[in-house]
């Protein structure tokens, strides 16, 4: 059985995309996972640090865009450059994971891989580490696809869901301090409407899909071959050229014709041997400003407002303000408001409406104001 100290355990951090719902902080040149969203380390740095107790840096791969590669060189000093995989274009999570799988297979044909998004928030990192260690053991023992499910506490329409079947026995836990439950997966569900999300919540057999996956490399390759055979063949072409002078050209050629598809829709919904571990570690998918606002209660004062000495608020309630360093902001008599100022761009948005920021980004693009994107 593999364990978290085994030399065959690898990690893949997905760092593509621009995160346009977090505009104006998230831009083409500085996507959200590289931005200082919390006035501290970037999300990509947090993701890397969070997985280091399980996987050493030399066995961690980051998949990103050409612009992301430049950002990585600036923000992650010392990260192995050979472990940065560049996608010529954004093609969603299935091609991203397939590409990383080809590189890892080339290095270690007996690898167990942990796949992680780079834009999530985890409050209890000790619990997260323990559940990942258990996931590695389960993926090795059962040779299935393992994902992490988060117990929902509201009818969320921006998350995918996982429906469970029966609870099944687990391997011996790594830490008796943390008690996790393992289920067989019945179905995956796309982002629902509100009434459907409410039904999911009331049924108590649905979990939020965290987007964290763990599997043996042979298992995921077999699923690609079965469910996405054309993509599987494309990745075999890439596999054969890794480490040669033809590598970059072949990757660019393949990405010129492959179609975007998510790992959930392309693989997970069709796979048979899928397991989910219930995870309770204070997880949030930071997909929009409302999620950022809701996920950071420690940064708010008693009125639900952002706590910042350079933000003066008079008779305000439920205000979130993100400002450039050194800038003073005053708010008077307003409530339920999101304000994001980056110096060259300003977002003013009603709380609960930040999902529509993407509409603003599209409007800016139509006006050919690319310098603000």
C-alpha positions in Angstrom: 0.0 0.0 0.0 1.2 3.5 -0.7 1.3 6.1 2.0 1.9 9.8 2.1 5.7 9.4 2.5 6.0 7.0 -0.5 8.3 8.2 -3.3 5.5 7.5 -5.9 3.1 10.2 -4.6 2.9 13.3 -6.8 0.7 16.4 -6.9 -0.7 18.5 -9.7 -1.8 22.1 -9.1 -4.1 23.5 -11.8 -3.3 27.2 -12.3 -4.9 28.1 -15.6 -7.7 30.5 -16.4 -8.1 34.2 -15.5 -10.9 34.2 -12.9 -12.8 37.0 -14.5 -15.5 37.0 -11.8 -12.7 38.4 -9.5 -12.0 41.3 -11.8 -10.5 43.9 -11.4 -8.0 42.2 -9.1 -7.7 39.2 -11.4 -6.4 40.1 -14.8 -4.8 38.4 -17.8 -1.3 39.3 -16.6 -2.1 38.5 -13.0 -4.8 35.8 -12.7 -6.5 35.4 -9.4 -4.3 32.6 -8.2 -1.2 34.8 -8.5 -2.8 38.0 -7.0 -2.5 39.0 -3.4 -6.2 38.4 -2.7 -5.8 38.4 1.1 -3.1 41.0 1.4 -0.7 38.2 2.1 0.6 35.2 0.1 -1.1 34.3 -3.2 -3.5 31.5 -3.5 -1.0 29.5 -5.6 1.6 29.9 -2.8 -1.0 28.8 -0.2 -1.9 25.7 -2.3 1.7 24.7 -2.7 2.5 25.2 1.0 -0.6 23.3 2.0 0.4 20.1 0.1 4.1 20.1 1.1 3.5 18.0 4.2 2.3 15.2 1.9 4.4 15.7 -1.3 7.8 17.3 -1.6 8.3 20.1 -4.0 10.3 18.0 -6.5 7.2 15.8 -7.1 4.8 18.7 -7.5 3.8 19.9 -11.0 2.0 23.1 -11.8 0.0 23.4 -15.0 -0.4 27.0 -16.2 -0.6 29.3 -19.1 2.4 31.1 -20.8 1.6 34.2 -18.8 1.2 32.1 -15.7 4.7 30.6 -16.2 6.1 34.2 -16.0 4.2 34.8 -12.9 5.4 31.6 -11.3 9.0 32.6 -11.9 8.4 35.8 -10.1 6.2 34.6 -7.2 7.6 31.1 -6.4 11.3 31.6 -6.2 13.2 28.3 -6.3 10.3 26.1 -7.6 11.7 23.5 -10.0 11.3 25.0 -13.5 11.1 21.5 -15.0 7.9 20.9 -13.0 6.0 23.8 -14.7 3.8 22.5 -17.5 2.6 25.1 -19.9 -0.7 24.8 -21.7 -0.8 26.8 -25.0 -4.5 27.5 -24.5 -7.2 27.0 -21.8 -9.1 23.8 -22.5 -10.8 23.1 -19.1 -9.8 20.5 -16.6 -9.8 17.2 -18.5 -7.0 18.2 -21.0 -5.1 19.9 -18.2 -5.1 16.7 -16.1 -4.4 14.5 -19.1 -1.4 16.6 -20.0 0.0 16.5 -16.4 -0.7 12.7 -16.4 1.5 12.3 -19.5 4.4 14.1 -17.8 4.1 12.3 -14.5 3.8 8.9 -16.3 7.0 9.7 -18.1 8.8 10.3 -14.8 7.1 7.5 -12.7 4.9 4.9 -14.3 3.7 3.8 -10.8 2.7 7.2 -9.5 -0.3 8.1 -7.4 -1.4 11.6 -8.2 -3.2 14.3 -6.1 -4.9 16.9 -8.3 -5.6 20.3 -6.7 -7.2 23.5 -7.9 -5.1 26.6 -7.1 -8.0 29.0 -6.1 -9.5 27.4 -3.0 -9.4 28.5 0.6 -8.8 26.0 3.4 -9.0 27.1 7.0 -8.1 23.8 8.8 -4.9 22.8 7.0 -4.1 19.9 9.4 -7.4 18.2 8.7 -6.9 18.8 5.0 -3.5 17.1 5.1 -4.9 14.1 6.9 -7.7 13.6 4.5 -5.3 13.8 1.6 -3.1 11.1 3.2 -6.2 8.9 3.6 -7.1 9.5 0.0 -3.7 8.4 -1.2 -4.1 5.1 0.8 -7.6 4.5 -0.6 -6.7 5.3 -4.2 -3.8 2.8 -3.9 -5.8 0.1 -2.2 -9.0 0.2 -4.2 -7.4 1.4 -7.6 -10.4 3.7 -8.0 -10.9 7.4 -8.5 -11.1 9.3 -5.2 -12.5 12.7 -4.7 -13.1 14.9 -1.6 -16.7 16.0 -0.8 -17.6 18.9 1.4 -20.8 18.8 3.5 -23.0 21.6 2.2 -24.5 24.1 4.7 -26.5 26.2 2.2 -28.2 25.6 -1.2 -25.3 26.8 -3.3 -25.8 27.1 -7.0 -22.2 27.8 -8.0 -20.8 24.5 -6.9 -21.0 21.0 -8.5 -22.4 18.2 -6.3 -21.6 14.6 -5.6 -24.3 12.1 -4.6 -23.3 9.2 -2.4 -24.4 5.6 -2.0 -23.5 3.3 0.9 -20.7 4.1 3.3 -17.8 1.6 2.9 -14.9 0.6 5.2 -11.8 2.6 5.1 -8.1 1.7 5.5 -6.7 2.2 8.9 -6.6 6.0 9.4 -3.3 7.8 9.5 -4.5 9.9 12.5 -7.1 8.8 15.1 -7.6 12.5 15.8 -9.5 13.0 12.5 -12.6 10.9 11.7 -13.5 10.7 8.0 -16.3 8.8 6.3 -15.8 7.1 2.9 -18.7 6.5 0.5 -19.1 5.0 -2.9 -20.2 7.7 -5.4 -23.7 7.3 -7.0 -23.6 10.4 -9.3 -22.1 13.7 -10.1 -24.4 16.7 -10.6 -23.6 20.0 -12.4 -24.3 23.4 -10.9 -28.0 23.3 -10.0 -30.7 25.9 -9.9 -31.8 27.1 -6.4 -34.7 24.7 -5.9 -32.6 21.7 -7.0 -29.7 22.9 -4.7 -32.3 23.1 -1.8 -33.4 19.5 -2.6 -29.7 18.4 -2.6 -29.2 20.0 0.8 -32.4 18.4 2.3 -31.6 15.0 1.0 -28.4 14.8 3.0 -26.7 12.4 0.6 -25.1 15.2 -1.6 -21.7 16.8 -1.0 -20.1 19.8 -2.6 -17.5 18.8 -5.2 -14.2 20.2 -4.0 -12.4 19.5 -7.3 -9.7 17.6 -5.4 -9.0 14.2 -6.9 -6.6 11.3 -6.1 -5.8 8.3 -8.2 -3.2 5.8 -9.4 -1.9 6.9 -12.8 -2.9 3.6 -14.4 -6.5 4.1 -13.2 -6.9 7.6 -14.6 -5.3 6.6 -17.9 -7.6 3.7 -18.3 -10.6 6.0 -17.7 -9.3 8.5 -20.3 -8.9 5.6 -22.8 -12.5 4.4 -22.1 -14.4 7.7 -21.9 -12.3 10.2 -23.9 -10.4 8.0 -26.4 -9.4 10.8 -28.7 -7.9 12.9 -25.9 -6.2 9.8 -24.7 -4.6 9.3 -28.1 -3.5 12.9 -28.3 -1.8 12.6 -24.9 0.1 9.5 -26.1 1.5 11.6 -28.9 2.7 14.1 -26.3 4.0 11.4 -24.0 6.3 10.1 -26.8 7.9 13.5 -27.3 8.4 14.6 -23.7 12.0 15.5 -23.1 12.7 15.8 -26.9 13.1 18.8 -29.2 9.6 18.0 -30.6 7.8 18.3 -27.2 6.7 22.0 -27.4 5.6 21.8 -31.1 3.5 18.6 -30.5 1.8 20.1 -27.4 0.9 23.2 -29.4 -0.4 21.1 -32.3 -2.5 19.0 -30.0 -4.0 22.0 -28.2 -4.9 23.5 -31.6 -7.6 20.9 -32.1 -8.6 19.4 -28.8 -12.0 20.6 -27.4 -12.5 22.0 -23.9 -14.2 19.5 -21.5 -14.2 19.2 -17.7 -12.9 16.2 -15.8 -16.3 15.9 -14.1 -18.3 15.7 -17.3 -15.7 13.8 -19.4 -14.5 11.2 -16.8 -16.0 11.3 -13.3 -19.7 11.1 -14.4 -18.9 8.0 -16.5 -16.5 6.2 -14.2 -17.7 3.2 -12.2 -15.2 2.8 -9.4 -15.4 6.2 -7.7 -15.2 7.0 -4.0 -15.7 10.2 -2.0 -14.3 11.1 1.4 -16.3 13.5 3.4 -14.0 16.4 4.2 -14.5 19.0 6.9 -11.7 21.5 6.8 -13.3 24.9 6.2 -13.3 24.8 2.4 -14.4 27.6 0.0 -14.1 27.9 -3.8 -13.2 31.5 -4.2 -15.0 32.0 -7.5 -16.4 35.5 -6.9 -16.3 38.4 -4.5 -19.3 37.2 -2.5 -17.4 34.0 -1.7 -14.3 36.1 -0.7 -16.5 38.3 1.5 -18.3 35.3 3.1 -15.1 33.3 3.6 -13.2 35.8 5.7 -15.3 36.5 8.8 -12.0 37.1 10.8 -11.5 40.2 8.6 -14.8 41.7 9.5 -15.9 43.7 12.5 -19.1 43.2 14.5 -21.2 44.9 11.8 -20.0 42.5 9.2 -17.7 45.0 7.7 -14.1 44.8 6.4 -11.7 45.4 9.3 -9.0 47.8 8.1 -7.5 50.8 9.8 -7.4 52.7 6.5 -11.1 52.1 5.8 -13.4 54.5 7.6 -17.0 53.4 7.8 -19.8 55.4 9.3 -23.2 53.7 9.8 -22.4 51.0 7.3 -23.4 47.3 7.4 -22.1 44.3 5.4 -19.4 46.1 3.5 -16.4 44.5 1.8 -13.6 46.8 0.6 -10.4 45.8 -1.1 -8.1 48.7 -1.7 -4.6 49.4 -3.0 -1.8 49.7 -0.4 -1.6 53.2 1.0 -5.0 54.3 -0.1 -7.6 55.6 2.3 -11.3 54.7 1.7 -14.3 56.2 3.5 -17.9 54.8 3.3 -20.9 56.5 4.8 -24.4 55.1 5.3 -24.2 52.2 2.8 -24.9 48.5 3.3 -24.5 45.2 1.5 -21.8 46.5 -0.8 -18.6 45.2 -2.4 -16.0 47.7 -3.4 -12.7 46.6 -5.1 -10.2 49.3 -6.1 -7.0 48.4 -7.9 -5.8 51.9 -8.7 -6.6 51.7 -12.5 -10.1 50.1 -12.1 -12.9 50.2 -9.6 -15.7 47.7 -9.0 -18.8 48.8 -7.0 -21.2 45.8 -6.7 -24.2 45.0 -4.5 -23.6 42.1 -2.2 -25.1 39.0 -3.9 -24.5 40.3 -7.4 -20.8 39.6 -7.9 -21.5 36.6 -10.1 -22.4 39.2 -12.7 -18.9 40.7 -12.7 -18.2 38.4 -15.7 -20.8 40.4 -17.6 -18.9 43.6 -16.9 -15.7 41.9 -18.1 -17.4 40.9 -21.4 -18.7 44.5 -21.8 -15.2 45.9 -21.3 -13.9 43.5 -24.0 -16.6 44.5 -26.4 -15.5 48.2 -26.0 -11.9 47.1 -26.9 -10.6 48.3 -23.5 -8.2 45.3 -23.3 -5.7 47.3 -21.1 -8.2 46.9 -18.2 -8.5 43.2 -18.6 
